[in-house]
Amino acid sequence: MPHRRSPFFKKHNPERAPRPEGSGRYDAPADGPIEIAGAALERPFAFDRATARRLIRRDVNAKEAFTLRDASGVFWRAAVSELSESGGQATPYERMDVSPEPSIELTLACAVLARQRMLFVAQKATELGAARIVPLLTEHSVPPNGLEHEKAHAWPGQIVRAAKQCRRASLPELAPPTTLEAFLSSSIMASAELRLCLDNVGAESPVPGLSPKRVVLLVGPEGGFSDAERTLMRGKAAQWLLGGRVLRAETAVLVGLSAVHLQWGDFRPVQKA
């Protein structure tokens, strides 16, 4: 596998286009919501070259729609009428009553799964509001020399298509594949207020009443994390047991992300005054 620089909290250019297939690079930068200060219903606006490039990266074409945010934080759906590399025009046609953006910064660190299931993981993690996806190289995961076979070059495209389908205003970051040891020592882990590891060994529970804004969820491969890896994570991530059934790794991703949102994020019941 070609040498890659450490991905953690480096400044990425949000206009950078996805890399072509076979490029040997599997990461993609985050891109936050597109902001249009004076957005108003049925009022056309022009956008510049930088915004056009961001829309092209998101696979938005003329006559299609995208999600934007105005200066007050309100989200809108806007229909594109003109789009070229130099700019274009769009018109807001719907005010979104509920924010499409997650209320917490959720990082999914998932062991690289075999049989091209990371395509599914990238898609569903995007739909479920992950801010960052970190593919982990673990003892029982796909090894570095198997990434091309797993179509790792296609992971960024899955993210783009999923964000477009679920009307997200942002694109999550896709970090380059990294070892579990390197990730546990990263600034992402250090800055998280809650760090969880889905595991069917042990039954620790997160402290009730927490209101974390930054959460890390670690999910192992089929066969789980090794004993040595569990030892490595001791004191760095709480083991989280969800029910008594042993789940497939990709199912654990869906369940874990949903459970995080139910407990601390978007899926919590609205408290009535």
C-alpha positions as CSV (number, residue, x, y, z in Angstrom):
1,M,0.0,0.0,0.0
2,P,1.4,3.4,-0.9
3,H,2.6,5.6,1.9
4,R,0.0,8.0,3.2
5,R,0.3,11.0,5.6
6,S,-1.6,10.9,8.8
7,P,-5.2,12.0,8.2
8,F,-6.1,13.4,11.6
9,F,-7.3,17.0,11.7
10,K,-5.3,18.1,8.7
11,K,-6.7,21.0,6.7
12,H,-8.3,19.7,3.5
13,N,-9.4,21.7,0.5
14,P,-13.2,21.2,0.4
15,E,-13.2,21.8,-3.4
16,R,-10.9,18.9,-4.1
17,A,-12.6,16.5,-6.4
18,P,-12.8,12.7,-5.7
19,R,-9.8,10.8,-6.9
20,P,-10.1,8.6,-10.0
21,E,-10.4,4.9,-9.6
22,G,-7.1,3.1,-9.3
23,S,-5.3,6.2,-7.9
24,G,-4.3,4.3,-4.7
25,R,-5.9,6.8,-2.4
26,Y,-9.0,6.1,-0.5
27,D,-9.7,9.2,1.6
28,A,-11.8,12.3,0.9
29,P,-12.1,15.6,2.7
30,A,-15.2,16.8,4.6
31,D,-17.2,19.6,3.1
32,G,-19.5,21.6,5.3
33,P,-22.9,23.1,4.4
34,I,-23.0,25.5,1.5
35,E,-24.0,28.9,2.9
36,I,-26.0,31.5,1.1
37,A,-26.5,34.5,3.3
38,G,-29.6,36.0,1.7
39,A,-31.5,32.8,0.8
40,A,-35.3,33.4,0.6
41,L,-38.2,31.4,-0.8
42,E,-38.6,31.6,-4.6
43,R,-35.8,34.3,-4.8
44,P,-33.1,33.2,-7.4
45,F,-29.5,33.8,-6.5
46,A,-26.2,33.5,-8.3
47,F,-23.3,31.5,-6.9
48,D,-19.6,31.7,-7.7
49,R,-17.0,29.4,-9.0
50,A,-16.1,27.9,-5.6
51,T,-19.7,27.0,-4.9
52,A,-20.1,25.5,-8.4
53,R,-17.1,23.3,-7.8
54,R,-18.5,22.1,-4.5
55,L,-21.8,21.3,-6.3
56,I,-20.0,19.4,-9.0
57,R,-18.1,17.4,-6.5
58,R,-21.5,16.5,-4.9
59,D,-22.7,15.2,-8.3
60,V,-25.3,17.9,-8.5
61,N,-26.3,18.8,-12.1
62,A,-28.4,21.6,-13.6
63,K,-32.1,21.1,-13.0
64,E,-31.3,19.1,-9.7
65,A,-31.6,20.3,-6.1
66,F,-29.3,20.7,-3.2
67,T,-29.4,21.7,0.5
68,L,-28.0,25.0,1.6
69,R,-28.0,27.0,4.9
70,D,-28.6,30.7,5.3
71,A,-26.9,33.1,7.6
72,S,-29.4,32.5,10.4
73,G,-28.9,28.7,10.3
74,V,-32.1,27.8,8.5
75,F,-31.7,25.1,5.8
76,W,-33.3,25.3,2.4
77,R,-33.7,23.1,-0.7
78,A,-32.8,25.0,-3.8
79,A,-33.2,24.0,-7.5
80,V,-30.3,24.6,-9.8
81,S,-31.2,26.3,-13.1
82,E,-27.7,27.0,-14.4
83,L,-24.4,25.3,-13.5
84,S,-20.9,25.5,-15.0
85,E,-17.4,25.5,-13.7
86,S,-17.5,29.3,-13.4
87,G,-20.7,29.6,-11.4
88,G,-24.4,29.3,-11.8
89,Q,-27.9,30.1,-10.5
90,A,-30.4,28.4,-8.1
91,T,-33.7,29.2,-6.5
92,P,-34.8,28.1,-3.0
93,Y,-38.1,26.3,-3.2
94,E,-38.5,24.7,0.3
95,R,-37.7,25.7,3.8
96,M,-36.6,22.7,5.9
97,D,-38.4,22.7,9.2
98,V,-35.9,20.1,10.6
99,S,-32.2,20.4,10.2
100,P,-30.7,17.7,8.0
101,E,-27.4,18.0,9.8
102,P,-26.5,15.9,12.9
103,S,-26.6,17.6,16.3
104,I,-23.5,15.8,17.5
105,E,-20.1,15.2,15.8
106,L,-20.1,11.5,15.4
107,T,-17.0,9.6,14.2
108,L,-17.4,6.0,13.1
109,A,-14.2,4.0,13.3
110,C,-15.0,0.7,11.6
111,A,-12.6,-2.2,10.9
112,V,-12.3,-2.7,7.1
113,L,-14.9,-5.5,6.3
114,A,-14.5,-8.1,3.6
115,R,-16.8,-8.9,0.6
116,Q,-17.0,-5.2,-0.3
117,R,-19.2,-4.4,2.7
118,M,-17.4,-1.1,3.3
119,L,-19.4,0.3,0.4
120,F,-22.5,-0.4,2.4
121,V,-20.9,1.1,5.6
122,A,-19.8,4.3,3.8
123,Q,-23.3,4.8,2.4
124,K,-25.3,4.1,5.6
125,A,-22.9,5.9,7.9
126,T,-23.4,9.0,5.7
127,E,-27.2,8.6,5.9
128,L,-27.1,8.2,9.7
129,G,-25.2,11.4,10.2
130,A,-21.6,10.4,10.7
131,A,-19.3,13.4,10.5
132,R,-16.2,11.2,9.9
133,I,-15.6,7.6,8.8
134,V,-12.3,6.0,9.7
135,P,-11.5,2.6,8.2
136,L,-9.5,0.6,10.7
137,L,-6.8,-2.0,10.0
138,T,-7.1,-4.6,12.7
139,E,-5.9,-8.1,13.3
140,H,-9.1,-9.6,11.8
141,S,-9.9,-6.9,9.2
142,V,-9.0,-6.8,5.5
143,P,-5.3,-6.2,5.3
144,P,-3.8,-3.2,3.5
145,N,-3.0,-5.2,0.4
146,G,-6.7,-6.2,0.1
147,L,-8.0,-2.7,-0.2
148,E,-8.1,-2.5,-3.9
149,H,-10.0,-5.8,-4.1
150,E,-12.5,-4.3,-1.7
151,K,-13.1,-1.3,-4.1
152,A,-11.8,1.2,-1.5
153,H,-11.4,3.7,-4.3
154,A,-15.3,3.7,-4.6
155,W,-15.9,4.6,-0.9
156,P,-15.9,8.4,-1.6
157,G,-18.4,8.0,-4.3
158,Q,-20.7,6.1,-2.0
159,I,-20.6,9.0,0.5
160,V,-21.4,11.6,-2.2
161,R,-24.4,9.6,-3.5
162,A,-25.7,8.9,0.0
163,A,-25.5,12.5,1.0
164,K,-27.3,13.6,-2.1
165,Q,-30.1,11.0,-1.5
166,C,-30.7,11.9,2.1
167,R,-30.5,15.6,1.5
168,R,-27.6,16.3,3.8
169,A,-26.0,19.7,3.5
170,S,-22.5,18.4,4.2
171,L,-20.2,15.6,3.2
172,P,-18.5,13.6,6.0
173,E,-14.8,13.2,6.0
174,L,-13.4,9.8,4.9
175,A,-10.0,9.3,6.5
176,P,-7.4,7.0,5.0
177,P,-7.3,3.5,6.4
178,T,-5.2,3.5,9.6
179,T,-4.2,1.1,12.3
180,L,-6.2,0.8,15.5
181,E,-3.2,1.8,17.5
182,A,-2.7,5.0,15.5
183,F,-6.3,5.9,15.8
184,L,-6.4,5.4,19.5
185,S,-3.5,7.9,19.8
186,S,-5.1,10.4,17.5
187,S,-6.5,13.9,18.3
188,I,-9.9,12.6,17.3
189,M,-10.0,10.2,20.2
190,A,-8.4,12.7,22.5
191,S,-11.0,15.4,21.8
192,A,-14.1,13.1,22.0
193,E,-16.2,13.4,25.1
194,L,-17.6,9.9,24.7
195,R,-15.7,6.9,23.2
196,L,-17.6,3.7,22.7
197,C,-16.7,0.3,21.4
198,L,-19.4,-2.1,20.3
199,D,-18.3,-5.5,21.7
200,N,-20.0,-8.7,22.8
201,V,-17.3,-9.2,25.4
202,G,-18.0,-7.2,28.5
203,A,-21.0,-5.1,29.4
204,E,-19.9,-1.6,30.5
205,S,-22.5,1.1,30.1
206,P,-21.9,4.8,29.3
207,V,-22.5,7.1,32.1
208,P,-26.2,8.2,32.0
209,G,-26.9,11.9,31.9
210,L,-24.0,12.7,29.6
211,S,-24.6,15.3,26.9
212,P,-21.6,14.8,24.6
213,K,-21.1,16.8,21.5
214,R,-18.2,14.7,20.1
215,V,-18.7,10.9,20.1
216,V,-16.5,8.1,18.7
217,L,-18.0,4.7,17.9
218,L,-15.6,1.8,17.3
219,V,-16.9,-1.3,15.5
220,G,-14.7,-4.3,14.9
221,P,-14.6,-6.8,12.1
222,E,-16.4,-10.2,11.9
223,G,-14.7,-12.2,14.6
224,G,-14.4,-9.0,16.7
225,F,-11.4,-7.3,18.1
226,S,-8.6,-9.5,19.3
227,D,-7.8,-9.9,23.0
228,A,-4.6,-7.8,22.4
229,E,-6.7,-5.0,20.8
230,R,-9.2,-5.1,23.6
231,T,-6.3,-4.6,26.0
232,L,-5.1,-1.7,23.9
233,M,-8.6,-0.1,24.1
234,R,-8.9,-0.6,27.9
235,G,-9.4,2.8,29.5
236,K,-9.7,4.5,26.1
237,A,-13.2,3.4,25.0
238,A,-16.1,1.9,27.0
239,Q,-17.3,-1.5,25.9
240,W,-20.9,-1.2,24.9
241,L,-23.1,-4.3,24.7
242,L,-26.4,-3.8,22.8
243,G,-28.6,-6.8,23.5
244,G,-27.6,-10.5,23.7
245,R,-27.4,-11.2,19.9
246,V,-24.1,-11.4,18.0
247,L,-24.6,-9.1,15.1
248,R,-22.8,-9.0,11.7
249,A,-20.3,-6.2,11.6
250,E,-22.3,-4.1,9.1
251,T,-25.5,-4.6,11.2
252,A,-23.6,-3.5,14.3
253,V,-22.7,-0.2,12.4
254,L,-26.4,0.5,11.8
255,V,-27.4,-0.4,15.3
256,G,-24.6,1.5,17.0
257,L,-25.0,4.7,15.0
258,S,-28.8,4.6,15.6
259,A,-28.3,3.9,19.3
260,V,-26.0,6.8,19.7
261,H,-28.5,9.1,18.1
262,L,-31.3,7.7,20.2
263,Q,-29.3,8.3,23.4
264,W,-27.5,11.6,22.6
265,G,-28.2,12.8,19.1
266,D,-30.9,13.4,16.5
267,F,-33.3,10.6,17.4
268,R,-34.0,11.6,21.0
269,P,-37.7,12.3,21.7
270,V,-38.5,16.0,21.6
271,Q,-39.2,17.2,25.1
272,K,-42.5,19.2,25.2
273,A,-42.7,22.2,27.4
